[in-house]
Amino acid sequence: MLSPAFESISQPVTITRGRMTGCPFSSAAGQTIATATTAIVDFGTKVYNTHDGSVVTGASWKYIAQISGKFSVATRMRWASTAWAALGNNISTFLYKNGSEYSYLDNLHTSGTTAKFGNGYDEVYLLAGEYIDIRASHDEAGSKSLDANANRLTVSI
């Protein structure tokens, strides 16, 4: 069995470790997304915010970093619509940084009458003042809605 070995430290040392931060948001608004558009998803309900990121809500929802660093972004979006007329149409989820596509998080091909999820995860480096948002799109004929259940429409930063 191995024993841990310790050495004496003769000068002051600052030990830092990764700090856990969290900023989850959800929505129960049932937002409607028009066909062939890439719309910003409005996560209008803040669950908590440990690192004071600034958020703009509404049609231009975005998370604005107050400190520079690497941010983990995870999203879960359930589409309320269950009637997908054409097989093979796309449902897509994107992460945008400063208004430009940063990451293509998820792409599903529609099939039949089951509800669809658009999930995704990525990491992004932001300088203080830079922002991110989550966008969704589909190419099904007509508008489709996101689920109006806050447990099924979330983003955590």
N, C-alpha and C positions, 0 to 999 in steps of 0.2 A: 504494500500500500504506500502510495506517495504522500509525503507530508508537504504542506505549503512552506516555502522558505521566504523569510522577510529580511530585508536589509534596513539598516538604520538610515534615516534621511537627516543630513546635517544642516540643511537650510530650509527656509519656508517654501512650501510647494502648494500651488493651487491645483486642486483636482476638480476637473469638470466632467460631467457626463451628459449624454444626450438628454434633452429635456422633452418631456411629453407635452405636446400641445394638442388642442382639439378645437374643431370648429364645425360641428355638424349642422346642417340645415335640412329642412323638409318642406313639402308643400302638399296641401290637400285641395288645391284650387281646380284641378281637372283641366289644366291648360290645353287649349286646342292648337294644333299645329297644322297649318295648311299644306297641301300637297306640294312637293318639289321645292320646299323652302327649308332653310336651315335656321331654326329659331332658337334664341336664347331661352333656356328653361329658367323660370322664376321660382327659386327655392325661397319663398317668402317668410318662412318661420325659422328663427334661430333657436336651436336647442340649447346651446351654450357656446361661449367663445373665450378660450383660455389665453389667447394671445392678441386680443384687441385688433383683429383684422377689421377693416372697414368694409361694409357691404352696401351695395346699391340694390334696391329691390325693384320689382316690376319688370317691364319688357326689356330693360337693359341691365338685368341682374348681373352683378359681378362681385368677386371677392378681391379687395385691394390689400396687398401685403403692407404691413406697417414696419416690418423688419425684413432685411435681406436674408435669404436662406433657401434651403431645399424644402419643398412642400409635397407631401403625399396627397393625392386626390383620388377618392373613390366615389363612384356614383352608382345608384340603382334606380332605374326608371321602368315602371310597368306601364305599358300602354293599356288604356281602358278598353279600347276598341277590340272586339273579338271577331268581327266579320271582316276578314281580309280577302277581298274578292279575287285577286290575281296571285297565283303561286309564283314565287320567285321575286316579288317586289322587295325592296330594301327598306330596313329600318336601321338608322345609323345614329351613333352617339359620338360626340366630339368634345375634346378639351381645347379651348382657345386661350391664347396668351396675348394680351395687349391687342385684341381685335383680329388676330390671325390664327389660323388653324395650327395647333401645336401637336395634337395627337388624335389619331383615329381610334377611339376607344373600343368600339364594338360595331359590328354589322351583322344583321340577321336577314335571312330571306323569309318572307312571309309564307305561311302554309296553312290555309284553312281557317278554322274558327277558334283557335286557342289564343289567349292573351299572350302578349310578347313582352319580354324584358329587354332593356338596353342597359347593360352593365359595363363598368370599366374601371381601370385603375392605371395611374401613371404618376411619375414624380416630375416636378418642374422646379427649376431654380428661378426665384423672383427677387428682384431688387426691391427695396422699399419704394412703394408708390406704383409698382407694376401690378397688373390685375389678370385674373383668369375668369372664365365663365364656361358653363357646360351648354352644349347645343344639341338639338335633336332634329332629325329629318326623316321623312319617309317618301316613297314615290308611289304610294297607293292612290288611286283616284279619290278625290274628295278629302276633306279634312278629317283628322283623327285626333282623339284626345288622350292625354296622359291620365293615369289613374288619379282619382280624387281621394286618395288614402295616403296620409303622411308617412306611413310605414313602408310604402311602396315607391315613394318618390323622394330620394335623399341624396345628399352630397356631403362628404366629410373631408375636411381639409386639415 
